[in-house]
């Protein structure tokens, strides 16, 4: 092998080794950035899951009449949703908290909580200049909150107010195509009409 060929081979090997080191250096340089982004994403997912889990656990304890436990879990969920900027979810859970307070016979806090929930949602919609009728998530949450408000009103003997509130809830359910929600509010209205002695209207409401 001639001297020139040897030199060319040596030069080629040198370039290959330099390229390999450069590639490894670049890969190692990017690893911290990738790890940081992955950790951030995992943190967001964990936060969302924890809020959802807290809300679900609260619903379970509410269903078995452990209202104090449900209240505690929902309050934690509200804090997590607030920190993540999820206003709609925060407002929805606040409405659930109002029901827990009512079950604990704390009607003052129950009323304040449902009012605060509606004010929060209204402020979010107005502040963000959201088209209320076109916003599916907004209508869904508003329907749920209004349904809870109707439950509280009926429990406090405000039957006519409860009926009017459920009618609003039904409109919001219709906007998002939630037929189960519409049926639920219709049943609530029928019960309210029946308690007022309006049996024919009760049948129509169903």
MODELLER restraints for C-alpha pairs under 7 A, 6 or more apart:
rsr = mdl.restraints
at = mdl.atoms
rsr.add(forms.Gaussian(group=physical.xy_distance, feature=features.Distance(at['CA:51:A'], at['CA:77:A']), mean=4.82, stdev=0.5))
rsr.add(forms.Gaussian(group=physical.xy_distance, feature=features.Distance(at['CA:51:A'], at['CA:80:A']), mean=5.86, stdev=0.5))
rsr.add(forms.Gaussian(group=physical.xy_distance, feature=features.Distance(at['CA:51:A'], at['CA:81:A']), mean=6.52, stdev=0.5))
rsr.add(forms.Gaussian(group=physical.xy_distance, feature=features.Distance(at['CA:54:A'], at['CA:73:A']), mean=5.54, stdev=0.5))
rsr.add(forms.Gaussian(group=physical.xy_distance, feature=features.Distance(at['CA:54:A'], at['CA:74:A']), mean=6.46, stdev=0.5))
rsr.add(forms.Gaussian(group=physical.xy_distance, feature=features.Distance(at['CA:54:A'], at['CA:77:A']), mean=5.54, stdev=0.5))
rsr.add(forms.Gaussian(group=physical.xy_distance, feature=features.Distance(at['CA:55:A'], at['CA:73:A']), mean=6.74, stdev=0.5))
rsr.add(forms.Gaussian(group=physical.xy_distance, feature=features.Distance(at['CA:55:A'], at['CA:74:A']), mean=5.65, stdev=0.5))
rsr.add(forms.Gaussian(group=physical.xy_distance, feature=features.Distance(at['CA:55:A'], at['CA:77:A']), mean=5.95, stdev=0.5))
rsr.add(forms.Gaussian(group=physical.xy_distance, feature=features.Distance(at['CA:58:A'], at['CA:70:A']), mean=4.08, stdev=0.5))
rsr.add(forms.Gaussian(group=physical.xy_distance, feature=features.Distance(at['CA:58:A'], at['CA:71:A']), mean=6.91, stdev=0.5))
rsr.add(forms.Gaussian(group=physical.xy_distance, feature=features.Distance(at['CA:58:A'], at['CA:73:A']), mean=5.32, stdev=0.5))
rsr.add(forms.Gaussian(group=physical.xy_distance, feature=features.Distance(at['CA:58:A'], at['CA:74:A']), mean=5.76, stdev=0.5))
rsr.add(forms.Gaussian(group=physical.xy_distance, feature=features.Distance(at['CA:59:A'], at['CA:70:A']), mean=6.62, stdev=0.5))
rsr.add(forms.Gaussian(group=physical.xy_distance, feature=features.Distance(at['CA:61:A'], at['CA:67:A']), mean=6.60, stdev=0.5))
rsr.add(forms.Gaussian(group=physical.xy_distance, feature=features.Distance(at['CA:61:A'], at['CA:69:A']), mean=6.42, stdev=0.5))
rsr.add(forms.Gaussian(group=physical.xy_distance, feature=features.Distance(at['CA:61:A'], at['CA:70:A']), mean=5.22, stdev=0.5))
rsr.add(forms.Gaussian(group=physical.xy_distance, feature=features.Distance(at['CA:62:A'], at['CA:70:A']), mean=5.36, stdev=0.5))
rsr.add(forms.Gaussian(group=physical.xy_distance, feature=features.Distance(at['CA:67:A'], at['CA:100:A']), mean=5.47, stdev=0.5))
rsr.add(forms.Gaussian(group=physical.xy_distance, feature=features.Distance(at['CA:67:A'], at['CA:103:A']), mean=6.77, stdev=0.5))
rsr.add(forms.Gaussian(group=physical.xy_distance, feature=features.Distance(at['CA:67:A'], at['CA:104:A']), mean=6.95, stdev=0.5))
rsr.add(forms.Gaussian(group=physical.xy_distance, feature=features.Distance(at['CA:71:A'], at['CA:97:A']), mean=5.80, stdev=0.5))
rsr.add(forms.Gaussian(group=physical.xy_distance, feature=features.Distance(at['CA:71:A'], at['CA:100:A']), mean=5.85, stdev=0.5))
rsr.add(forms.Gaussian(group=physical.xy_distance, feature=features.Distance(at['CA:74:A'], at['CA:93:A']), mean=6.34, stdev=0.5))
rsr.add(forms.Gaussian(group=physical.xy_distance, feature=features.Distance(at['CA:74:A'], at['CA:97:A']), mean=6.41, stdev=0.5))
rsr.add(forms.Gaussian(group=physical.xy_distance, feature=features.Distance(at['CA:78:A'], at['CA:90:A']), mean=5.09, stdev=0.5))
rsr.add(forms.Gaussian(group=physical.xy_distance, feature=features.Distance(at['CA:78:A'], at['CA:93:A']), mean=6.38, stdev=0.5))
rsr.add(forms.Gaussian(group=physical.xy_distance, feature=features.Distance(at['CA:78:A'], at['CA:94:A']), mean=6.92, stdev=0.5))
rsr.add(forms.Gaussian(group=physical.xy_distance, feature=features.Distance(at['CA:81:A'], at['CA:87:A']), mean=6.93, stdev=0.5))
rsr.add(forms.Gaussian(group=physical.xy_distance, feature=features.Distance(at['CA:81:A'], at['CA:89:A']), mean=6.49, stdev=0.5))
rsr.add(forms.Gaussian(group=physical.xy_distance, feature=features.Distance(at['CA:81:A'], at['CA:90:A']), mean=5.43, stdev=0.5))
rsr.add(forms.Gaussian(group=physical.xy_distance, feature=features.Distance(at['CA:82:A'], at['CA:90:A']), mean=6.23, stdev=0.5))
rsr.add(forms.Gaussian(group=physical.xy_distance, feature=features.Distance(at['CA:88:A'], at['CA:121:A']), mean=6.53, stdev=0.5))
rsr.add(forms.Gaussian(group=physical.xy_distance, feature=features.Distance(at['CA:88:A'], at['CA:138:A']), mean=6.99, stdev=0.5))
rsr.add(forms.Gaussian(group=physical.xy_distance, feature=features.Distance(at['CA:88:A'], at['CA:141:A']), mean=6.69, stdev=0.5))
rsr.add(forms.Gaussian(group=physical.xy_distance, feature=features.Distance(at['CA:91:A'], at['CA:117:A']), mean=4.77, stdev=0.5))
rsr.add(forms.Gaussian(group=physical.xy_distance, feature=features.Distance(at['CA:91:A'], at['CA:120:A']), mean=6.45, stdev=0.5))
rsr.add(forms.Gaussian(group=physical.xy_distance, feature=features.Distance(at['CA:91:A'], at['CA:121:A']), mean=6.22, stdev=0.5))
rsr.add(forms.Gaussian(group=physical.xy_distance, feature=features.Distance(at['CA:92:A'], at['CA:141:A']), mean=5.97, stdev=0.5))
rsr.add(forms.Gaussian(group=physical.xy_distance, feature=features.Distance(at['CA:92:A'], at['CA:145:A']), mean=6.14, stdev=0.5))
rsr.add(forms.Gaussian(group=physical.xy_distance, feature=features.Distance(at['CA:94:A'], at['CA:113:A']), mean=6.26, stdev=0.5))
rsr.add(forms.Gaussian(group=physical.xy_distance, feature=features.Distance(at['CA:94:A'], at['CA:114:A']), mean=6.78, stdev=0.5))
rsr.add(forms.Gaussian(group=physical.xy_distance, feature=features.Distance(at['CA:94:A'], at['CA:117:A']), mean=5.69, stdev=0.5))
rsr.add(forms.Gaussian(group=physical.xy_distance, feature=features.Distance(at['CA:95:A'], at['CA:113:A']), mean=6.63, stdev=0.5))
rsr.add(forms.Gaussian(group=physical.xy_distance, feature=features.Distance(at['CA:95:A'], at['CA:114:A']), mean=5.17, stdev=0.5))
rsr.add(forms.Gaussian(group=physical.xy_distance, feature=features.Distance(at['CA:95:A'], at['CA:117:A']), mean=6.00, stdev=0.5))
rsr.add(forms.Gaussian(group=physical.xy_distance, feature=features.Distance(at['CA:95:A'], at['CA:145:A']), mean=5.52, stdev=0.5))
rsr.add(forms.Gaussian(group=physical.xy_distance, feature=features.Distance(at['CA:95:A'], at['CA:148:A']), mean=6.52, stdev=0.5))
rsr.add(forms.Gaussian(group=physical.xy_distance, feature=features.Distance(at['CA:98:A'], at['CA:110:A']), mean=4.12, stdev=0.5))
rsr.add(forms.Gaussian(group=physical.xy_distance, feature=features.Distance(at['CA:98:A'], at['CA:111:A']), mean=6.77, stdev=0.5))
rsr.add(forms.Gaussian(group=physical.xy_distance, feature=features.Distance(at['CA:98:A'], at['CA:113:A']), mean=5.28, stdev=0.5))
rsr.add(forms.Gaussian(group=physical.xy_distance, feature=features.Distance(at['CA:98:A'], at['CA:114:A']), mean=5.66, stdev=0.5))
rsr.add(forms.Gaussian(group=physical.xy_distance, feature=features.Distance(at['CA:99:A'], at['CA:110:A']), mean=6.49, stdev=0.5))
rsr.add(forms.Gaussian(group=physical.xy_distance, feature=features.Distance(at['CA:101:A'], at['CA:107:A']), mean=6.60, stdev=0.5))
rsr.add(forms.Gaussian(group=physical.xy_distance, feature=features.Distance(at['CA:101:A'], at['CA:109:A']), mean=6.43, stdev=0.5))
rsr.add(forms.Gaussian(group=physical.xy_distance, feature=features.Distance(at['CA:101:A'], at['CA:110:A']), mean=5.04, stdev=0.5))
rsr.add(forms.Gaussian(group=physical.xy_distance, feature=features.Distance(at['CA:102:A'], at['CA:110:A']), mean=5.50, stdev=0.5))
rsr.add(forms.Gaussian(group=physical.xy_distance, feature=features.Distance(at['CA:114:A'], at['CA:149:A']), mean=6.44, stdev=0.5))
rsr.add(forms.Gaussian(group=physical.xy_distance, feature=features.Distance(at['CA:125:A'], at['CA:132:A']), mean=6.80, stdev=0.5))
rsr.add(forms.Gaussian(group=physical.xy_distance, feature=features.Distance(at['CA:132:A'], at['CA:138:A']), mean=6.89, stdev=0.5))
rsr.add(forms.Gaussian(group=physical.xy_distance, feature=features.Distance(at['CA:136:A'], at['CA:176:A']), mean=5.71, stdev=0.5))
rsr.add(forms.Gaussian(group=physical.xy_distance, feature=features.Distance(at['CA:139:A'], at['CA:172:A']), mean=5.13, stdev=0.5))
rsr.add(forms.Gaussian(group=physical.xy_distance, feature=features.Distance(at['CA:139:A'], at['CA:173:A']), mean=6.98, stdev=0.5))
rsr.add(forms.Gaussian(group=physical.xy_distance, feature=features.Distance(at['CA:139:A'], at['CA:176:A']), mean=6.80, stdev=0.5))
rsr.add(forms.Gaussian(group=physical.xy_distance, feature=features.Distance(at['CA:140:A'], at['CA:172:A']), mean=6.52, stdev=0.5))
rsr.add(forms.Gaussian(group=physical.xy_distance, feature=features.Distance(at['CA:140:A'], at['CA:173:A']), mean=6.30, stdev=0.5))
rsr.add(forms.Gaussian(group=physical.xy_distance, feature=features.Distance(at['CA:140:A'], at['CA:176:A']), mean=6.54, stdev=0.5))
rsr.add(forms.Gaussian(group=physical.xy_distance, feature=features.Distance(at['CA:143:A'], at['CA:169:A']), mean=4.32, stdev=0.5))
rsr.add(forms.Gaussian(group=physical.xy_distance, feature=features.Distance(at['CA:143:A'], at['CA:170:A']), mean=6.90, stdev=0.5))
rsr.add(forms.Gaussian(group=physical.xy_distance, feature=features.Distance(at['CA:143:A'], at['CA:172:A']), mean=5.25, stdev=0.5))
rsr.add(forms.Gaussian(group=physical.xy_distance, feature=features.Distance(at['CA:143:A'], at['CA:173:A']), mean=5.86, stdev=0.5))
rsr.add(forms.Gaussian(group=physical.xy_distance, feature=features.Distance(at['CA:146:A'], at['CA:165:A']), mean=6.11, stdev=0.5))
rsr.add(forms.Gaussian(group=physical.xy_distance, feature=features.Distance(at['CA:146:A'], at['CA:166:A']), mean=6.64, stdev=0.5))
rsr.add(forms.Gaussian(group=physical.xy_distance, feature=features.Distance(at['CA:146:A'], at['CA:169:A']), mean=5.35, stdev=0.5))
rsr.add(forms.Gaussian(group=physical.xy_distance, feature=features.Distance(at['CA:147:A'], at['CA:166:A']), mean=5.75, stdev=0.5))
rsr.add(forms.Gaussian(group=physical.xy_distance, feature=features.Distance(at['CA:147:A'], at['CA:169:A']), mean=5.80, stdev=0.5))
rsr.add(forms.Gaussian(group=physical.xy_distance, feature=features.Distance(at['CA:147:A'], at['CA:185:A']), mean=6.91, stdev=0.5))
rsr.add(forms.Gaussian(group=physical.xy_distance, feature=features.Distance(at['CA:150:A'], at['CA:162:A']), mean=4.23, stdev=0.5))
rsr.add(forms.Gaussian(group=physical.xy_distance, feature=features.Distance(at['CA:150:A'], at['CA:163:A']), mean=6.98, stdev=0.5))
rsr.add(forms.Gaussian(group=physical.xy_distance, feature=features.Distance(at['CA:150:A'], at['CA:165:A']), mean=5.51, stdev=0.5))
rsr.add(forms.Gaussian(group=physical.xy_distance, feature=features.Distance(at['CA:150:A'], at['CA:166:A']), mean=5.86, stdev=0.5))
rsr.add(forms.Gaussian(group=physical.xy_distance, feature=features.Distance(at['CA:151:A'], at['CA:162:A']), mean=6.90, stdev=0.5))
rsr.add(forms.Gaussian(group=physical.xy_distance, feature=features.Distance(at['CA:153:A'], at['CA:159:A']), mean=6.57, stdev=0.5))
rsr.add(forms.Gaussian(group=physical.xy_distance, feature=features.Distance(at['CA:153:A'], at['CA:161:A']), mean=6.65, stdev=0.5))
rsr.add(forms.Gaussian(group=physical.xy_distance, feature=features.Distance(at['CA:153:A'], at['CA:162:A']), mean=5.22, stdev=0.5))
rsr.add(forms.Gaussian(group=physical.xy_distance, feature=features.Distance(at['CA:154:A'], at['CA:162:A']), mean=5.49, stdev=0.5))
rsr.add(forms.Gaussian(group=physical.xy_distance, feature=features.Distance(at['CA:159:A'], at['CA:192:A']), mean=6.07, stdev=0.5))
rsr.add(forms.Gaussian(group=physical.xy_distance, feature=features.Distance(at['CA:163:A'], at['CA:189:A']), mean=5.41, stdev=0.5))
rsr.add(forms.Gaussian(group=physical.xy_distance, feature=features.Distance(at['CA:163:A'], at['CA:192:A']), mean=6.67, stdev=0.5))
rsr.add(forms.Gaussian(group=physical.xy_distance, feature=features.Distance(at['CA:166:A'], at['CA:185:A']), mean=5.62, stdev=0.5))
rsr.add(forms.Gaussian(group=physical.xy_distance, feature=features.Distance(at['CA:166:A'], at['CA:189:A']), mean=6.67, stdev=0.5))
rsr.add(forms.Gaussian(group=physical.xy_distance, feature=features.Distance(at['CA:170:A'], at['CA:181:A']), mean=6.99, stdev=0.5))
rsr.add(forms.Gaussian(group=physical.xy_distance, feature=features.Distance(at['CA:170:A'], at['CA:182:A']), mean=5.03, stdev=0.5))
rsr.add(forms.Gaussian(group=physical.xy_distance, feature=features.Distance(at['CA:170:A'], at['CA:185:A']), mean=5.98, stdev=0.5))
rsr.add(forms.Gaussian(group=physical.xy_distance, feature=features.Distance(at['CA:173:A'], at['CA:181:A']), mean=5.73, stdev=0.5))
rsr.add(forms.Gaussian(group=physical.xy_distance, feature=features.Distance(at['CA:173:A'], at['CA:182:A']), mean=5.76, stdev=0.5))
rsr.add(forms.Gaussian(group=physical.xy_distance, feature=features.Distance(at['CA:174:A'], at['CA:182:A']), mean=6.57, stdev=0.5))
rsr.add(forms.Gaussian(group=physical.xy_distance, feature=features.Distance(at['CA:186:A'], at['CA:205:A']), mean=5.43, stdev=0.5))
rsr.add(forms.Gaussian(group=physical.xy_distance, feature=features.Distance(at['CA:186:A'], at['CA:206:A']), mean=5.42, stdev=0.5))
rsr.add(forms.Gaussian(group=physical.xy_distance, feature=features.Distance(at['CA:187:A'], at['CA:206:A']), mean=5.79, stdev=0.5))
rsr.add(forms.Gaussian(group=physical.xy_distance, feature=features.Distance(at['CA:189:A'], at['CA:205:A']), mean=6.25, stdev=0.5))
rsr.add(forms.Gaussian(group=physical.xy_distance, feature=features.Distance(at['CA:190:A'], at['CA:202:A']), mean=4.07, stdev=0.5))
rsr.add(forms.Gaussian(group=physical.xy_distance, feature=features.Distance(at['CA:190:A'], at['CA:203:A']), mean=6.61, stdev=0.5))
rsr.add(forms.Gaussian(group=physical.xy_distance, feature=features.Distance(at['CA:190:A'], at['CA:205:A']), mean=5.18, stdev=0.5))
rsr.add(forms.Gaussian(group=physical.xy_distance, feature=features.Distance(at['CA:190:A'], at['CA:206:A']), mean=5.99, stdev=0.5))
rsr.add(forms.Gaussian(group=physical.xy_distance, feature=features.Distance(at['CA:191:A'], at['CA:202:A']), mean=6.73, stdev=0.5))
rsr.add(forms.Gaussian(group=physical.xy_distance, feature=features.Distance(at['CA:193:A'], at['CA:199:A']), mean=6.65, stdev=0.5))
rsr.add(forms.Gaussian(group=physical.xy_distance, feature=features.Distance(at['CA:193:A'], at['CA:201:A']), mean=6.37, stdev=0.5))
rsr.add(forms.Gaussian(group=physical.xy_distance, feature=features.Distance(at['CA:193:A'], at['CA:202:A']), mean=5.06, stdev=0.5))
rsr.add(forms.Gaussian(group=physical.xy_distance, feature=features.Distance(at['CA:194:A'], at['CA:202:A']), mean=5.56, stdev=0.5))
